[in-house]
Amino acid sequence: MTVNGVQYSTTSKSTVTAYMTVKAIGEIEIKESIIIKGKEYITTEIGKAYFNKNEYLQAVVIPNTVKRIKKGAFAGCTNLANVHIPKEGCLAEDEAFMGCTSITFIITDDSQLYPVDYILASMPKDIPYYKAKDKIITSSRQGGNSPTLEDIEWDVDNDIPVTKEQNINTFAFIIGNEDYSLGGSANVSYAANDALVFKQYCHKTLGIPEANIKCYTNQTLGLMRRAIRLMKQTANVNNKKDCRIIFYYSGHGIPNEATKDAFLVPVDADGRYTEDCYSLNELYRELGSLPVKKVYAFLDACFSGAQRGDGMLMAARGMALVPKKENPQGSNMVIFSAATGDETAYPYKDKKHGMFTYYLLNMLYRTKGSCNIGELGSYIEKKVKEKSIAINSKQQTPTISSSIQGEWKNLTFK
């Protein structure tokens, strides 16, 4: 029997062993027990070399029912970085984890973190293939909270999860404005990469056909208006097909100094003059009027006049402004915004993405796109707030808002 990419095979009248299938990629959880033909079987071992040389495996949860991890079970899993393992009573045979060079910490079933060598020494048979790394976290974090698998920061640009589902009635319109040399403004680091990688997630992870995805980089005002016009035409043509629209933007935003109205900044715009820009209120009005089932908008931009990173969009402006808050319109919209008030939307330089976009992609990666709207919004808000304080010493507070009446946080993209 196969469950979430892990195959289970009976070893007795009441027990099973777990081993790899081609779907055992990314983060997997081995089940404590499974039901086969109405009978419960307990998972007690991981077979010899059953997961070995799986370069796509990055995290594994081993339940405390497992009493034996056989020789070479995970050997050669070079990208296996995090392991949740029983602290006691689990025999790990020779070479069970040999060559797992990426492991940074081990979480035990008592919800604590321990250095790798500590855990291995506590097992019935010591394994000599690990050495504790310089930066391994010990038994607790500041504030007493232990990291979980949600704390893993994946390489979201590679090995993007692939679904077999076909999301044929969803259409995505993606804009990444990075090069602002035409308008004389500072560039937006990684905005083009944000857009191009998000496009891959829309296709591979959410199952949207490539023909349904329009991705644009470095758009002038005229080209942005053309893209939004095409989005409206697409919605009108497909309005009887239970259609959904995803709109994504990464780039500069700016407020009008007099009215505090917010604007998206095309690459040819002079940031001092918002008449050259695209009104956020107009965008929300257009999205809210689309005759579709749902509209999901992602905005990796701030509208305070700050640029991505440090400094102001226009050198003449000495301080950030608090833009007028724009609310979702219509009755079918959900909006994810990267920052609040006069905050800046920062880059995550180590990941080569906007910080908001990185954690959006990270959640889609670790859940293979199966998270709901509420889970995604809560995760992005939590992780961006934590990381921005940690590396920028400044706040960045993403928000999620909706015009949908009733319960909307359980909605999904698939």
C-alpha positions as CSV (number, residue, x, y, z in Angstrom):
1,M,0.0,0.0,0.0
2,T,1.2,3.5,-0.9
3,V,0.5,6.6,1.3
4,N,1.8,10.0,0.4
5,G,4.7,8.6,-1.6
6,V,5.7,5.9,0.9
7,Q,5.1,2.2,0.3
8,Y,4.2,-0.1,3.1
9,S,4.7,-3.9,3.0
10,T,3.6,-6.4,5.6
11,T,6.3,-8.1,7.6
12,S,4.1,-10.1,9.9
13,K,0.4,-10.4,10.8
14,S,0.4,-7.1,12.5
15,T,3.5,-5.1,11.3
16,V,4.7,-3.3,8.2
17,T,8.0,-1.9,6.9
18,A,8.3,1.4,4.9
19,Y,10.2,2.0,1.7
20,M,10.5,4.5,-1.1
21,T,8.5,5.1,-4.2
22,V,9.2,7.6,-7.0
23,K,6.9,10.0,-5.2
24,A,9.0,10.1,-2.0
25,I,10.3,13.6,-2.6
26,G,10.7,16.8,-0.5
27,E,9.2,16.3,3.0
28,I,7.7,12.9,3.9
29,E,6.1,11.5,7.0
30,I,6.1,7.8,7.7
31,K,2.9,6.7,9.3
32,E,2.7,5.0,12.7
33,S,0.1,2.6,11.3
34,I,-1.9,1.9,8.2
35,I,-5.1,0.1,7.4
36,I,-5.0,-2.8,4.9
37,K,-8.2,-4.6,4.1
38,G,-9.8,-3.3,7.3
39,K,-6.9,-4.4,9.6
40,E,-4.4,-2.1,11.3
41,Y,-0.7,-2.7,10.8
42,I,2.0,-0.9,12.9
43,T,5.1,0.5,11.2
44,T,8.0,-1.0,13.0
45,E,11.0,-0.7,10.7
46,I,12.5,0.9,7.6
47,G,14.0,-1.7,5.4
48,K,17.6,-2.1,4.2
49,A,18.6,0.5,1.6
50,Y,14.9,1.3,1.1
51,F,15.3,5.1,0.7
52,N,19.0,5.1,-0.3
53,K,20.4,7.5,-2.9
54,N,17.1,9.5,-3.0
55,E,18.5,12.9,-3.9
56,Y,15.0,14.5,-3.8
57,L,14.3,13.6,-0.1
58,Q,14.8,16.7,2.1
59,A,13.1,15.9,5.4
60,V,11.6,12.8,7.0
61,V,9.5,12.1,10.1
62,I,10.0,8.7,11.6
63,P,7.3,7.7,14.1
64,N,8.2,6.3,17.6
65,T,6.7,3.0,16.6
66,V,9.7,2.3,14.4
67,K,12.2,0.2,16.3
68,R,14.8,-0.5,13.6
69,I,16.3,1.5,10.8
70,K,18.1,-1.0,8.7
71,K,21.5,-0.8,7.1
72,G,21.8,1.9,4.4
73,A,18.1,2.8,4.8
74,F,18.8,6.5,4.0
75,A,22.5,6.2,2.8
76,G,23.4,8.6,0.0
77,C,20.4,10.9,0.5
78,T,22.6,13.9,0.1
79,N,19.8,16.5,0.3
80,L,18.2,15.0,3.4
81,A,18.6,18.0,5.8
82,N,16.1,17.4,8.7
83,V,15.1,14.2,10.5
84,H,12.5,13.7,13.2
85,I,13.4,10.5,14.9
86,P,12.5,8.5,18.1
87,K,15.0,9.5,20.8
88,E,15.0,6.0,22.5
89,G,14.3,2.4,21.6
90,C,15.1,2.8,17.9
91,L,18.0,0.7,16.6
92,A,19.8,2.3,13.7
93,E,22.1,-0.2,11.9
94,D,25.5,0.5,10.4
95,E,25.4,2.9,7.4
96,A,21.8,3.8,8.0
97,F,22.5,7.5,7.3
98,M,25.9,7.2,5.7
99,G,26.6,10.1,3.3
100,C,23.7,12.2,4.4
101,T,25.9,15.3,4.3
102,S,23.2,17.9,4.5
103,I,21.7,17.0,7.9
104,T,21.8,20.0,10.2
105,F,19.7,18.9,13.2
106,I,17.6,16.1,14.5
107,I,14.2,16.5,16.1
108,T,13.2,13.8,18.6
109,D,9.8,12.5,19.6
110,D,10.0,14.6,22.8
111,S,9.8,17.7,20.6
112,Q,13.4,18.8,21.3
113,L,16.3,19.5,19.1
114,Y,19.6,17.7,19.7
115,P,23.0,17.6,18.0
116,V,23.3,14.7,15.6
117,D,26.1,13.0,17.5
118,Y,24.0,13.1,20.8
119,I,21.1,11.3,19.3
120,L,23.2,8.7,17.6
121,A,25.1,8.0,20.8
122,S,21.8,7.4,22.6
123,M,20.7,4.7,20.2
124,P,21.4,1.1,20.9
125,K,24.1,1.0,18.2
126,D,26.3,4.0,17.5
127,I,26.7,5.2,13.9
128,P,30.1,6.7,13.2
129,Y,29.2,8.6,10.0
130,Y,28.0,11.9,11.5
131,K,29.8,14.7,13.2
132,A,28.0,17.5,14.9
133,K,28.2,20.6,12.8
134,D,29.4,24.0,14.0
135,K,25.9,25.6,14.0
136,I,23.7,22.7,15.2
137,I,20.9,24.0,17.4
138,T,20.8,22.5,20.8
139,S,17.8,21.4,22.9
140,S,15.7,24.6,22.8
141,R,15.4,27.9,21.0
142,Q,15.0,31.3,22.5
143,G,11.7,31.5,24.2
144,G,11.5,27.8,24.7
145,N,10.1,26.9,21.3
146,S,11.6,24.0,19.3
147,P,11.9,24.3,15.5
148,T,9.6,22.1,13.5
149,L,9.6,21.0,9.8
150,E,7.8,24.3,9.1
151,D,11.0,26.1,9.8
152,I,12.8,24.4,6.9
153,E,13.8,26.8,4.2
154,W,13.7,24.9,0.9
155,D,15.6,25.6,-2.3
156,V,12.4,26.7,-4.0
157,D,13.9,27.4,-7.4
158,N,14.8,23.7,-7.9
159,D,12.9,20.4,-7.9
160,I,9.6,22.2,-7.9
161,P,6.8,19.8,-6.9
162,V,4.7,18.5,-9.8
163,T,1.0,17.6,-9.6
164,K,-0.9,15.4,-11.9
165,E,-4.0,17.4,-11.5
166,Q,-5.2,19.7,-14.3
167,N,-6.4,23.0,-13.0
168,I,-7.9,23.9,-16.4
169,N,-10.3,26.7,-15.2
170,T,-7.7,28.7,-13.5
171,F,-5.8,31.5,-15.3
172,A,-2.7,33.3,-14.0
173,F,-1.4,36.8,-14.9
174,I,2.1,37.5,-13.6
175,I,4.1,40.7,-13.7
176,G,7.7,41.1,-12.5
177,N,9.1,44.6,-12.9
178,E,12.8,44.7,-12.0
179,D,14.7,46.9,-14.5
180,Y,13.6,50.6,-13.9
181,S,16.4,52.2,-15.9
182,L,13.9,53.6,-18.4
183,G,12.2,55.7,-15.7
184,G,15.3,56.5,-13.7
185,S,14.3,54.6,-10.5
186,A,16.2,52.1,-8.6
187,N,15.8,48.5,-9.7
188,V,13.8,46.0,-7.8
189,S,16.2,43.1,-6.9
190,Y,15.0,39.6,-8.0
191,A,11.5,40.8,-9.2
192,A,12.0,39.1,-12.5
193,N,13.0,35.8,-10.8
194,D,10.0,36.2,-8.5
195,A,7.7,36.2,-11.5
196,L,9.4,33.5,-13.5
197,V,9.6,31.0,-10.6
198,F,6.0,31.8,-9.5
199,K,5.0,31.0,-13.1
200,Q,6.6,27.5,-12.7
201,Y,4.7,26.9,-9.4
202,C,1.4,27.9,-11.1
203,H,2.1,25.3,-13.8
204,K,3.9,22.5,-12.1
205,T,2.5,22.6,-8.5
206,L,-1.0,24.1,-9.0
207,G,-1.6,22.3,-12.3
208,I,-2.5,25.4,-14.4
209,P,-2.0,24.7,-18.1
210,E,0.9,26.7,-19.6
211,A,-1.5,28.2,-22.1
212,N,-3.5,29.7,-19.2
213,I,-0.5,31.5,-17.7
214,K,0.7,34.9,-18.9
215,C,4.0,36.0,-17.4
216,Y,5.5,39.4,-18.1
217,T,8.7,41.1,-17.0
218,N,9.7,44.7,-17.1
219,Q,6.4,46.1,-18.3
220,T,5.7,49.7,-19.3
221,L,2.4,51.3,-18.4
222,G,1.0,50.5,-21.8
223,L,2.0,46.9,-21.6
224,M,0.6,46.6,-18.0
225,R,-2.7,47.9,-19.3
226,R,-2.6,45.5,-22.2
227,A,-2.0,42.6,-19.8
228,I,-4.9,43.6,-17.5
229,R,-7.1,44.0,-20.6
230,L,-6.3,40.5,-21.6
231,M,-7.1,39.3,-18.1
232,K,-10.6,40.9,-18.3
233,Q,-11.2,39.4,-21.8
234,T,-10.1,35.9,-20.5
235,A,-12.5,36.2,-17.6
236,N,-15.4,37.3,-19.8
237,V,-14.9,34.4,-22.3
238,N,-14.6,31.8,-19.5
239,N,-17.2,33.1,-17.1
240,K,-19.4,30.0,-17.3
241,K,-16.5,27.6,-16.5
242,D,-16.2,28.1,-12.7
243,C,-13.2,30.2,-13.6
244,R,-10.6,31.5,-11.1
245,I,-8.0,34.2,-11.7
246,I,-4.6,34.6,-10.0
247,F,-2.9,38.0,-10.3
248,Y,0.7,38.4,-9.2
249,Y,2.9,41.5,-9.1
250,S,6.5,42.1,-8.0
251,G,7.9,45.5,-8.4
252,H,7.8,49.1,-7.1
253,G,4.8,50.7,-5.6
254,I,4.4,54.3,-4.6
255,P,1.9,56.7,-3.0
256,N,0.7,60.0,-4.4
257,E,2.2,62.6,-2.0
258,A,-1.0,64.7,-1.9
259,T,-3.8,62.1,-1.9
260,K,-1.8,59.1,-0.4
261,D,-3.4,56.9,-3.1
262,A,-1.3,53.9,-3.9
263,F,0.1,53.0,-7.4
264,L,2.0,50.2,-9.1
265,V,5.0,51.6,-10.9
266,P,5.7,50.6,-14.6
267,V,9.3,50.4,-15.6
268,D,9.1,53.5,-17.8
269,A,7.5,55.7,-15.1
270,D,9.1,58.6,-13.3
271,G,8.3,57.8,-9.7
272,R,7.7,61.5,-8.9
273,Y,4.6,61.5,-11.1
274,T,1.9,59.0,-10.3
275,E,-0.1,59.8,-13.4
276,D,2.5,57.6,-15.2
277,C,1.6,54.7,-12.9
278,Y,-1.2,52.2,-12.5
279,S,-3.7,53.0,-9.7
280,L,-4.0,50.2,-7.1
281,N,-7.6,51.3,-6.6
282,E,-8.2,50.8,-10.3
283,L,-6.6,47.4,-10.2
284,Y,-8.8,46.3,-7.4
285,R,-11.9,47.6,-9.2
286,E,-10.9,45.7,-12.3
287,L,-10.3,42.5,-10.4
288,G,-13.4,42.9,-8.3
289,S,-15.6,43.2,-11.4
290,L,-14.3,40.1,-13.1
291,P,-17.2,37.6,-13.7
292,V,-15.3,34.7,-12.1
293,K,-15.7,32.5,-9.1
294,K,-12.6,33.7,-7.2
295,V,-9.7,36.1,-7.7
296,Y,-6.4,35.7,-5.8
297,A,-4.0,38.7,-5.9
298,F,-0.4,38.6,-4.6
299,L,1.4,42.0,-4.4
300,D,5.1,41.8,-3.5
301,A,5.5,45.6,-3.3
302,C,5.2,48.3,-0.7
303,F,3.4,51.6,-1.3
304,S,5.2,53.8,1.1
305,G,7.7,55.2,-1.5
306,A,10.5,53.0,-0.1
307,Q,12.4,50.8,-2.5
308,R,13.0,47.0,-2.0
309,G,15.8,47.1,0.5
310,D,17.1,50.3,1.9
311,G,16.5,53.9,0.8
312,M,13.7,55.7,-1.0
313,L,12.4,55.1,-4.5
314,M,13.1,58.7,-5.5
315,A,16.2,60.3,-3.9
316,A,14.4,63.6,-3.3
317,R,11.9,61.9,-1.0
318,G,13.3,61.8,2.5
319,M,10.8,59.7,4.3
320,A,8.3,56.9,3.8
321,L,4.6,57.8,3.6
322,V,1.6,55.9,4.9
323,P,-0.5,55.2,1.8
324,K,-4.3,55.1,1.8
325,K,-5.5,51.6,2.6
326,E,-7.2,50.0,-0.4
327,N,-9.7,47.3,0.3
328,P,-10.6,44.4,-1.9
329,Q,-13.7,45.1,-4.1
330,G,-16.5,43.0,-5.4
331,S,-17.5,39.8,-3.6
332,N,-14.9,37.3,-4.8
333,M,-11.4,38.7,-4.0
334,V,-8.6,37.6,-1.7
335,I,-5.5,39.8,-1.5
336,F,-2.1,39.0,-0.2
337,S,0.1,42.1,0.4
338,A,3.8,42.1,1.3
339,A,3.8,45.0,3.7
340,T,1.7,47.3,5.8
341,G,1.6,51.2,6.1
342,D,5.0,52.8,5.7
343,E,6.9,49.5,5.8
344,T,9.3,48.3,3.2
345,A,9.0,45.1,1.2
346,Y,12.5,43.7,1.6
347,P,14.5,41.2,-0.5
348,Y,15.7,37.9,0.9
349,K,19.2,38.1,-0.7
350,D,20.3,34.6,0.3
351,K,17.3,33.2,-1.6
352,K,17.4,35.7,-4.5
353,H,13.7,36.5,-4.1
354,G,11.5,39.2,-2.5
355,M,11.1,38.0,1.1
356,F,7.3,37.8,0.7
357,T,7.6,35.8,-2.5
358,Y,10.1,33.5,-1.0
359,Y,7.9,32.4,1.8
360,L,4.9,32.2,-0.6
361,L,6.9,29.7,-2.7
362,N,8.3,27.9,0.3
363,M,4.8,27.1,1.6
364,L,3.7,25.9,-1.9
365,Y,6.8,23.8,-2.0
366,R,6.5,22.1,1.3
367,T,2.7,21.5,0.9
368,K,2.9,20.7,-2.8
369,G,0.2,23.4,-3.3
370,S,-2.3,21.8,-1.1
371,C,-2.5,24.4,1.6
372,N,-5.6,26.5,2.1
373,I,-5.8,30.3,1.9
374,G,-5.8,30.8,5.7
375,E,-2.8,28.5,6.2
376,L,-0.8,30.3,3.5
377,G,-1.6,33.8,4.8
378,S,-0.7,32.9,8.4
379,Y,2.5,31.2,7.3
380,I,3.7,34.1,5.2
381,E,2.9,36.7,7.8
382,K,4.7,34.7,10.6
383,K,7.8,33.9,8.7
384,V,8.3,37.3,7.0
385,K,7.8,39.2,10.3
386,E,10.4,36.9,12.0
387,K,12.9,37.0,9.2
388,S,12.7,40.7,8.5
389,I,13.4,41.5,12.2
390,A,16.3,39.0,12.2
391,I,18.1,40.2,9.1
392,N,16.9,43.8,8.6
393,S,16.2,44.8,12.2
394,K,13.0,46.3,10.8
395,Q,9.4,45.2,10.6
396,Q,7.7,43.9,7.5
397,T,4.1,42.8,8.1
398,P,2.3,41.0,5.3
399,T,-1.5,41.0,5.3
400,I,-4.3,39.0,3.8
401,S,-7.8,40.4,3.2
402,S,-10.9,39.4,1.4
403,S,-14.2,40.7,0.1
404,I,-15.8,37.2,0.3
405,Q,-18.7,36.9,2.7
406,G,-18.6,34.0,5.1
407,E,-15.8,31.5,5.6
408,W,-13.1,32.0,3.0
409,K,-9.9,30.9,4.7
410,N,-10.5,27.2,3.8
411,L,-10.5,27.9,0.1
412,T,-7.7,26.3,-1.9
413,F,-6.0,26.9,-5.2
414,K,-6.8,23.5,-6.7
